[in-house]
């Protein structure tokens, strides 16, 4: 656990597990005794404290809990890699439980940064420095190094030319939204680096907790009560052990003659036996609860797959960025609005189908038209890959291609272009397409391949045997990509429509629907209309405002020089009166 606190904070779950398994091997080699199930959580974690952190917004997955423990135990101030802002949200809520006006939040670029820092140290307040980049202000060095000294009987620290009284209740947190920052070694030794970047397994844990809390609230309550009960029992055992050790330490003369010690030992033996029995029973109940929760794992897995699918859209266009909070809120709406069923298998199917379609419709609303079919493809491929029905090697070839490893002369040079033949040879290097080049050498198969190469709708032509049965719709689409890349639109639509997880609805993007967009929106986040030249949603918006009885009170301002204060006043009035503002 000491090694984990010192070294593992910056790593994601998979690397942490790998390092810990290697440490265990070394412990065995060197004959160092250790518990097989020892972990940061079992060794350093306090279940009651962890539960209170979860209430304050700490994600419930294993890595996040480990991070919370490391943050609590480490001597150096934490620097959090937090692109989804989960850690920042947790620290702010935790700060609200400690101080009435919460935690102080600043940025290194703020004008009053130094003053706020000095006041926080002087008053013993918590402070969170947000949006940290890859370097820190040298002014923070004395704080990071905890260069505290005693002056006139008072603990103090020097910041620049000022000497500030130091309060031990002061806490410093730093967070970065950079997804993969590079921190210099000299900075890393000054801070405790913690990686809160969400991972697929971590998100699965969080989504599982969300769906169980909504679907089976009694299971979740039972789990929470059990955690408290087990923590209380373990604390009692610890207190008994401490009391016995204290009596043994302070006992004088013959221990056997110490009546108080003997009575305490006898009572503690009975109490300890009862508590251990309670713990055994609790573990059985805990196992039953976990079995009940495990039924909802397919829904959590689907949600995790979908989130990382939309997270990748930012690589297509930087505008396509979706927060985890928005996703989690949409997921909870999906749980509430999907078709109920007493049959658990049918219920899981309903949850997955409803949420997948809901996400597709909500994301499509914010995509450019040219990217909507691409999103349908990505969504379908991710779901099928998660189910083990799409080979990642095949997907990689579809996206990037590859050079061929063998050289064979083109047997159909009169109608097959040289570059297409080279791509077919590269395709035949994949295990699932081994020998496909022979379909162009057999006279019967060659005719079918020629029809595919020349047909207006090539994906409707059946592949020659044995490839008609051997290849899935996805793999047949790869053949179309190699032979007729100009006809990929139809092939993609056909592929998406044929899958039971998606279907026809996923190739027919919903038209813009203002009432539906309004239903999915919140008062705390603005609706943003991204306009092309000549487009103006004002008419539609005013009509919709009239249908909602808001037209008379709605305020509009065209932003330009000097219009900022006017817009701010409209928004301020709108917040107080519950009216709409159009900028």
N, C-alpha and C positions, 0 to 999 in steps of 0.2 A: 504493500500500500504506500509506503514511503517513496518507493521508486516511481509508482504511478503518479503520485502528487508532484514529484519533481520533474518527471520527463514526459508523461503521456498526454498532458492536457491539450497539446496542439494537434493531436492526431484524431482521425475519425475512428469509428467503432472497430472496423476490420483490422486496422493496424494495431490498435490497442490490444485486441484479443491475440493477435499474432505475437506481439512482444511479450505479453504475459505468459503465453504458452512456452516461449523460448526461455523465459526466466525460470519457469517451473522445471524445465529439462535440466537447466544448470543447477538448480537446487537439488534435484535427484542425483546428478553426477557427483556433486560435492557433499552428499549425505546430510543435507540440512533439512531437519524436520519441518513440515508445513502441512496445512489443511488443503486437501484437494479442491474444495469449493471456495477457498479464500478469494475474496475480491475486495475492491475499494468499498463497495456498498456494505458487505457483510462485516468488514473489519472496522471501518470508520463511520459508517452511517448510523444515524439515530432515526428509526422509523417515524417517530412522532414529529421530529423536526423536518424530515423529508416530506411528510404529509402536509405540514404547514407551508412548506415551499411550493408544493403542487397547488395548494389553494391560492397562493400568490401568483400563479402563472408559470411556474417552472414546468416545462414539458415532462411527461411521465415516462419517457423512454430511458433506457439504461444509461446511455451516454450523457444525457442532460442531468440525470441524478448524480452521476459520477462527477460531472463538472461542478454541480452545486456543492458537493462535499469537498472537492479540491479547493473551491473558492473560499469555503468556510474554514478549512484547515491550513491552507498555505500561508507562509509568512510574507511573501511578496504580493503586492497589489495586482489584481487580475486585469489582463487585457483580453477582451472577448472578441473572437472572430464571429460576427453575428449578422450575416447578410439578411436573414429573415426577421431580425429584430426581436426574436423571442426572449433572449437573455435580457435585453434592455427593458422590455415590458415587465419581466419578472422582478428585476432590481427596483424599478420604479414602484411597483405594487408592494414589494417588501419594505421599501423606504416609507411608504404611507402607514405601515403598521408600527413604525418606530417613531415617526415625527408627524405631527398634525398637518403641517404644510408639505409633507413628502420630502423627496430627495432633490437636491439641487442639480439641474441639468445644464451643462455648458458645452460650447465648442471651443477648440483652440483658437479659432479666428475671432471669437467675441471680443469686443472692445474692453469689457469689464472682467475678462477672464481672470487676470491676476488678483483683482480685488475680491472676486467671488471665492477663489481658492483660499486666500488669506482668511476671509471671514469664516469659511467652513472649518478650517483648521482651528481657529480661535474658539469657535462655538462647539466644536466636536460633532459637526454635521457630516452626513454622507454626501458625496458628490460624484456625479457620473459625467465623464467627458465623452461626448458622442462624436461620431463621424471622424474617428482618428484615422489618419493615413498611415504611410509606412515609416514615418519618423515622428518623434515626440519633441516638444519644446524643451530645450536644455534647462529652463527654469524648474521643470519637474524633477530634475535629478536628485536634489536633497530629499524630496518627498519619497521618490522611488527607493532611495537608499536608506530611508528612515534615519536621517542624520540628526537625531534628537539629542540635545544636551541639556544639562541642568544649569540654570542661571538664576542665582538668588533664591534657590530652593524651588524654582518653577521649571517644569519641562518646557523647552523652547526649540524652535527650528529656524534656521536662517533662509529666507527666500530673497535673493538679490541682496539689496542693502538693508532689508527689514528683518528684524527678529520678532517672530510670532510665537505667542504662547501655544503649546501643544496640548491638545486634549486627546486622551487615549480612545475616546469613543469615535474619533474621526475615521472615516472609511473612504477610500478612493477606488472608483471603478472606471475602466476605460473600455469603450466598444468601437468596433470598426465594422462598416457595412461592406468592406471589400471581401469578395467571395474567396479569393485565394491570395492573400497578401504575402509579401516577402519581407520578413523582419530580420534586420541584421543581428548576428550573434550577440553583439555588445548590448543590444536592446533586450533581447530575450532573457539574458541573465539578470536583468533588473526587474522583470515582471513575471507573473504567472500567466502564461499564454494558454487560453482555453478556446477550443473549437466548438462553437454551438451551431455550425452549419448543419442543416437538416440532412439526414441520410434516408434512403428508402426504408431500411429496417426501423430507424427511429420514428419516421413518419407513420409507419404501420402501427407501431405501439400507441402513438398518440390518437390515430384514427380509431383504433380498436377501443380505447378508453372512451372516446366520444360516442361511438355507436352503441356500446354496452350501457353507458350512462343514460342514453335515450331509450333504447329498446328494453333493457332489463335493469331499471334503476335499483331494484331490490338487491340484485347481484352486486352492483357497484357499492351500495351502502353497506352490504354485508362485508365486502372486501375492506372497506375503510375502517369499519368497526373492528374487524379482525386484526388489522394492522395496529390499531390503538391497543387492543387487548394483549396482543403478543409483546408489544413494546413495554407495556406496563408490567407484565409478568417478568420479562427479562430484566427490567430495572429493579424489581423486587429481589430477584436472585442476586443481582450485583450488590444491592444494599446489605443483604444478609452476609455475603462473602466479606464485604468491607468491615461490617460490624465484628465478625469473628476474628478477622486479622487484627483489628484494633484492640480487642480484648486480649488476644494472644501476646500482642506487642507490650501491652501495659500490665500484663499479669506478673505478680511477684511471688517468688517461692515455688512450691509444688503446684503444677497446673491442675493435677487431679484433685487437689484440695480446694480449688477455686469454684465455689458453688455457683456463683453467677455465670461463670464461663460454661460450666457443665449444663445448666438449665438452658442457656442461650443456644448451645450446640444441639441439645435435644429438640428444642422448639424449631430451630432452623432446619433440622433434618426433616421434620414433619412438613414444614412449610415448603421446603425445597422439593420434596416428593410430590406434593399437591400441585405446585407450579409446573413441574416437569410433565406431570400427567396432563395438565391444561394445555401446555405447549404441544404435546403429541396430538391431542384431540384437535387443536387449532390447525395443525399442519394437515390433518385429514380433511377438515372443512375447506382449507385453503386450496387443496388439490381439486376438490369438487367444484369450487368456484371457478378455478382456472379452466376446468373442463367445460363448464357452461359458457365461459367467455370465448373459448377456442372455436365455438360454432360460428362466431362472427368474423373470424380471421379472413375468409374470402372477400368480405366487403372492405376490410382495412387494406388488404393487398391491392384491390382494384383502385381504391382511393389514392394510395401511394403511387401506383403506376401512372394514374391520370395527372397527379400534381407534377411529377417530373417530366411528363410529356409537355404540359403547358409551360413549364420552366424553360424548356429548350427552345421555345418559340422566340425568345429574345435574340437567339443567334440568327434568326431570319430577318427580324427588324427590331432595333432596340426599343421601339415603342411598346412591343408586346411583353410587358412585365406584369406579373400577377402576384399579389402578396399572399402569403400563407394564411393570414387572418381572413382575407376575402374568400379563399378556397375553403377554409374550415367552416365559415359561416354558410357558404353554399351547400356544403356537405350536410350540415345540420338541418338546413331547409329541406334537403332531399330526403333525409330520414323522416322528417315530419310529414312531408307531402306525398310520399310514395304509397302505392297500394298496399294496405295491410293484409296479412294472411296468418292463420294459425299454424300453417305448415311451415316450419323453419326453412326448409329448402326453397320453397316458393317465395318466402319473405326475402331471403338473401338475393334471389334472382330479381325480385321486384326492386329492391334497393339498388342493386348494381345497374339495372336497366334504366331506372329513373334518373339516377345521379349522373350516369354517363351521358344521357341525352340532355339533361339540364346543363351540364358543363359545356357540352358542344354548342348548345344554343347561346349560352351566355358569352362564351369566348368568340364565337362567330360574329357576334354583334360588334366586336372591336377589331375584327380583321379586315384587311383590304380584300377585295373580291378575288384577286389573283392568288391569295394564300389560303382560301377556304378549303379547296379540295386537298391541298397539301396537308392541312391540319387534319382532315378526315383520314388521310393515309397514315399520318404519324400516330394518330389515336388508335386506329385499328391494329397497326403493326405492334405498337407497345402492348396492347391488351393480349394479342396472340403470342407475342414473345414471352410475356409473363405466364401464359398458360402452356408454354413449351411447344407451340404449334408453328412458330417461325424460327428458323435457324439464324442466329446472329451473323454467321458467315455469309449466308445468302443476302441478308439485309445490307451488310457492308458492301457487297459486290454491287447491289442495285444502286446504292448511293454514290460509291466512288469508283467502281470498276477495278480492273487490275490488268497488268501485262500478261500475255500467255507464257507458259513454261515450255511448251512444245512447238515444233514447227512441222506443219503438214500443208501441202499444196492445196489451194482452193479448188474443190471438185466442181463447183458451180459458178465459175468465173463469169459466165455469160449473163447471169442475173443477180449474183451475190457480190456486193462491193468488197474490196480487199480489207477495208477497216472493219466491216461487219464480221468477216470470216475470222479476223484476229481476235475480235471480242468473243466470238463463239468458242474459239480455242481456249481463251482465258476462262470462259464459263465452264468448259469441260474439266478444268482443273479442280473445280469444287466437288466435294464428295457426292452431293445430291445430283450432280449433272454429269457424272463420270460416263464417258462414251457417247455424249449427245452429238458429237461431231460426226458419228457414223450414220446419223439420220440423213446426212447430206450426201452419203455415198451409195446408199441403197436406192434403187430406182423408184420403188413404190413410196418410200418415206420422203424422197427428194421432191416428188410432185406435191405432196402435202405442204412441205416447207416452202415451196415456191408460191403456193397459194397464199400462205401466211405473209410472205414477203411482199406480195402484190395486192392483197385484198384491202378494201377501204375500211373494213372493221375486222382487223386480224384476230382480235381476242375471241371472236365468235367461231373461228375455225378450230376444229378438234385437232389436237396434236397427234402425230402418228404413233402407233403402238411401238414400244410399251410405255411411251412418255405420257400418253393420254391418261393412264391410270397411276403412273409413278409420280407425276408432279402435282403439287397442290395448286390452287388458283394463284397463290402468291408467286410460286416458282414459275408458273406459265407466264405471269406478268413480267418476270425477269427476262424470259425469252423474247417477249414483245419489245422490251426496252432495248435489247441488243439488236434485234432485227428491224424494228419499226419504232424508233424513239418518238417520231412525229405523231404516233397514235396512242401515246401513253395515257392521255386524258381519259379515253374510253375504257382502257384496261384498268385504270385505278378505280374508276366509278364502278365497274363490274366487280372488282375484287372487294370493295367496301360493301356493296349491296349483297354479295353472296354470304357474308359472315353473319352468323346468328347474333353475335354480340353487338353488331352495328345495324346494317340493313339500309334500306332505301332512304330513311330519314336523314342519314348522315352524308348523303350526296345532294341533298336539297336544302341548302342553307336557308334558315328562316328570314323572310324580309324584315326590314326595320320596323319595329313595333314599339312606339313610344309608351303606351300604357304598360306593356310587359316590362320594358326597361325600367319604368318608374317603380313597378312592384318590387323589382330586384334591387333597387337603390336604397340608400340610407340618407338621413338628413345630415349626417356627419361627413359625408363624402360628396363632392360635386359631380354632376353628370357632365361629361365633356363631349362635345360634338366636334369630330374631326372632319373638316369640310374640304371638298374639292372645289375647283373654280366654278363659280356660278351657283353653287348650292347654298340654300338658306333655310334652316329649319324653323325660323321664327314663326312663320304662318302656322305650321303644324303645332308648334309649342303653344301659341296663343289659343288655338282651338282646343287643345288638350287642357290648358289652364281654365278655359271657360267651362269645360265639362266637369272640372273639379271645383268650380266656384272660386277660382283663384285669380281670374283675369284682371279684375278691378284693382286688387292689391299688389299685383306683380309689378316689379320695378325693373327697367332695362336701362343700361348705360353702355355706350360704345367706348371702349378703352382707348385712350390716347393721351396726349400731353395734358397734364393737370386734372385728369379724370379719376386718378387713383383715390383721393380722399372721398370723392362722391361715391365711388363703388364701395369703399370701406363702410361708409355710413349706411348705404342700402343694405349691405350684408349684416351689419350690426343691428339695424332695425328689424331685418328679416328674422334674425335669431330670436329677438325678444318677442316679436309679434306672430312668428310662424308663417311669414309670407315668402313668396318666391322672388329670386333675383336672377336676371339674365344679363350676363356680361358679354 
